[in-house]
Amino acid sequence: MPKTVTVSTATELLSAAKGARAGDTILLAAGNYGDIYLNNLRPGGTVTIKTASGNHDAVFSYLTVRNSQNLALQDIDVVHPLKPGESDVAQAAWIGSSNRISFTGMHFAGSLDGNHFNDGNGLAIGNSDRITVLNSTFEQFKVGVKIGVSTDVIFAGNTIHDVREGVNMSRLTSALFEKNYVTNVVGDSSKGDHPDAFQLHAGWTGESSTDVVFRSNVIIAPAAQGIFICSSFGEQGVFQKNIVIENNYYEGNQRNAISVNQGVGVVITGNTLRMGDGGAYAPAIVVGQSTNVQITKNITPLTVQRTDSLSTNITWANNIDVWDPQRKTGVSVASVFSTPLTTGNIDFASLNAAGSKNVNVTGIGFRAVEGISHISGTAEALLNSYVPQFEGHFSANYFG
C-alpha cells in the first residue's frame, strides 16, 4: 500500500526519498531545507514530494534532480541568490539525465532584491525525457529557464517576470510551450544581452530541434523579442523542423516579435503583435532562409521576408496589416483594438482584437483561452491532462 510520511529536515527528506516506492507521498513541513540533491532515485512509479501546507511552503536554496525518474514535486519554493564568487551561469535548480519528472506550483526565485541583473539562472533541464513544468513562477534571474538536449517537454501555465531572458532552448524533440505569461524581460546591455521571451537555437554544436509548439502565450515585454527561432547553421544544413507558433500575443517594441530563421515546416497562425508605447520599431513577423512556411490569420504591423536570406514556398493568407507609424500603412489601431495598451494587472480577454465595421477580425489574431499563467485544477489532474500528450508529436496535427 502507498504510504505518506512527513519530514522536516533535508536528512529526513533524502532518507524518505531513497526508501519511497510507487504511489508514496512525502510531505514537507514548512522551513528551509538548504541544498537538496535528489540523485539516483528510480522508483517504479510516481513518488510525490510536496509542501504539507499550501500556506507555508517548504524552501530549498538549491535543487538538483539527476539520474532519477518518476518524481513529482509540488508547491515548493526554490530561492537561490548568487553566493559570493558564484558566476551568473549558476542555476537555482537542475534536472539532468532524468525522465518522468514534474514540477507543479513551484516558485523559483533569485535574490528578490528588485535587481535581476545580479542573479544567475533559474531552472536548467538537460539530457532528459518527459519533463513537465506547470503553474510555476520564475522571477529575478538571468535566464528563467534553460532547456537542452531533451525530449517530450511540456511547459504550461507558468509565469516568468523580471528576467534578462525568458526561456532559452536548443536541441529539443517534441516540446509544448502553452499558456505561459512572460513580462518584464529586460536585458543587461553592458553584458551584450539580446533578450527574448522564448529563444530556440541550435546550440554550440549545431543540432536542430523538431516538433516544437508555442501556443496561447502572452508576452508583454517592450524591451524584448517575443518568439525567436534560429539555427545559425543553415549553411551546414541544420534547420529547425516542424515549428508551430499559434495564438500568441506579443506587446512590445522589438522588430523580431516572431522571428523564424533556418526553419523547415513552419506554421505561424492566429497571433497578435501590438506595438507598445514609445517604441522605435513596430513588432513584426520575420522569416528568413526557411521553407514550407504558412503565415495566416495574424494581426501585425509588419511582415518581413529577409532579403539577405530568402525563403521558399511561403503561404500568406488572411492576415491583417495594422498601422505601422514608420511605414505609414495599415488599418488604424482603433479599428482593430477597443482597449488601450496593458498597464498593471491584465485581463487576458482584453487583449482580444475587437474589430469594427471596417475591419472584420473573426477568426484572426490572438484569442484568450482559460488558464494563461495558471491552469485550474489539482496538480494530479493537470498532470493527468497533459502527460498523455507525450504519446504523440505535438505538431503532428499540422505536419502528419
VENWO-V132169 format. One record per backbone hydrogen bond with DSSP energy under -1.0 kcal/mol. CO is the residue of the C=O (numbers start at 0). NH is the residue of the N-H. If there is no record, write none. Layout:
co:CO nh:NH
co:CO nh:NH
This chain:
co:2 nh:24
co:4 nh:26
co:6 nh:28
co:8 nh:12
co:9 nh:13
co:10 nh:14
co:11 nh:15
co:12 nh:16
co:13 nh:17
co:14 nh:18
co:20 nh:23
co:23 nh:47
co:24 nh:4
co:25 nh:49
co:26 nh:6
co:27 nh:51
co:30 nh:58
co:33 nh:60
co:35 nh:63
co:36 nh:38
co:37 nh:65
co:40 nh:68
co:45 nh:22
co:46 nh:71
co:47 nh:25
co:48 nh:73
co:49 nh:27
co:52 nh:55
co:57 nh:76
co:58 nh:32
co:59 nh:78
co:61 nh:35
co:62 nh:93
co:63 nh:37
co:64 nh:95
co:65 nh:39
co:67 nh:98
co:69 nh:46
co:70 nh:101
co:71 nh:48
co:72 nh:103
co:73 nh:50
co:75 nh:106
co:76 nh:59
co:77 nh:108
co:82 nh:85
co:86 nh:89
co:89 nh:120
co:91 nh:62
co:92 nh:123
co:93 nh:64
co:94 nh:125
co:95 nh:66
co:97 nh:128
co:98 nh:69
co:99 nh:70
co:100 nh:131
co:101 nh:72
co:102 nh:133
co:103 nh:74
co:105 nh:136
co:106 nh:77
co:107 nh:138
co:108 nh:79
co:114 nh:117
co:119 nh:141
co:120 nh:91
co:121 nh:91
co:121 nh:92
co:122 nh:145
co:123 nh:94
co:124 nh:147
co:125 nh:96
co:127 nh:150
co:128 nh:99
co:129 nh:100
co:130 nh:153
co:131 nh:102
co:132 nh:155
co:133 nh:104
co:135 nh:158
co:136 nh:107
co:137 nh:160
co:138 nh:109
co:140 nh:163
co:141 nh:164
co:142 nh:121
co:143 nh:122
co:144 nh:167
co:145 nh:124
co:146 nh:169
co:147 nh:126
co:149 nh:172
co:150 nh:129
co:151 nh:130
co:152 nh:175
co:153 nh:132
co:154 nh:177
co:155 nh:134
co:157 nh:180
co:158 nh:137
co:159 nh:182
co:160 nh:139
co:161 nh:139
co:162 nh:185
co:164 nh:143
co:165 nh:144
co:166 nh:198
co:167 nh:146
co:168 nh:200
co:169 nh:148
co:170 nh:149
co:171 nh:209
co:172 nh:151
co:173 nh:152
co:174 nh:212
co:175 nh:154
co:176 nh:214
co:177 nh:156
co:178 nh:372
co:179 nh:217
co:180 nh:159
co:181 nh:219
co:183 nh:162
co:187 nh:190
co:187 nh:192
co:188 nh:191
co:194 nh:224
co:195 nh:165
co:196 nh:166
co:197 nh:227
co:198 nh:168
co:199 nh:229
co:201 nh:206
co:208 nh:240
co:209 nh:173
co:210 nh:174
co:211 nh:243
co:212 nh:176
co:213 nh:245
co:214 nh:178
co:216 nh:248
co:217 nh:181
co:218 nh:250
co:219 nh:183
co:220 nh:223
co:221 nh:252
co:224 nh:196
co:225 nh:197
co:226 nh:258
co:227 nh:199
co:228 nh:260
co:232 nh:235
co:232 nh:237
co:233 nh:236
co:239 nh:263
co:240 nh:210
co:241 nh:211
co:242 nh:266
co:243 nh:213
co:244 nh:268
co:245 nh:215
co:247 nh:271
co:248 nh:218
co:249 nh:273
co:250 nh:220
co:251 nh:275
co:254 nh:256
co:254 nh:283
co:255 nh:225
co:256 nh:226
co:257 nh:285
co:258 nh:228
co:259 nh:287
co:261 nh:239
co:262 nh:290
co:263 nh:241
co:264 nh:242
co:265 nh:293
co:266 nh:244
co:267 nh:295
co:268 nh:246
co:270 nh:298
co:271 nh:249
co:273 nh:251
co:283 nh:257
co:284 nh:303
co:285 nh:259
co:286 nh:305
co:287 nh:261
co:289 nh:311
co:290 nh:264
co:291 nh:265
co:292 nh:314
co:293 nh:267
co:294 nh:316
co:295 nh:269
co:296 nh:364
co:297 nh:319
co:298 nh:272
co:299 nh:321
co:301 nh:284
co:303 nh:286
co:308 nh:288
co:311 nh:291
co:312 nh:292
co:314 nh:294
co:316 nh:296
co:319 nh:299
co:320 nh:330
co:323 nh:327
co:328 nh:323
co:330 nh:322
co:332 nh:335
co:332 nh:336
co:335 nh:353
co:335 nh:354
co:346 nh:349
co:347 nh:350
co:348 nh:351
co:358 nh:355
co:360 nh:363
co:377 nh:381
co:378 nh:382
co:379 nh:383
co:380 nh:384
co:381 nh:385
co:382 nh:386
co:385 nh:388
co:386 nh:389
co:387 nh:390
co:388 nh:391
co:392 nh:395
co:394 nh:397
co:394 nh:398
co:395 nh:399
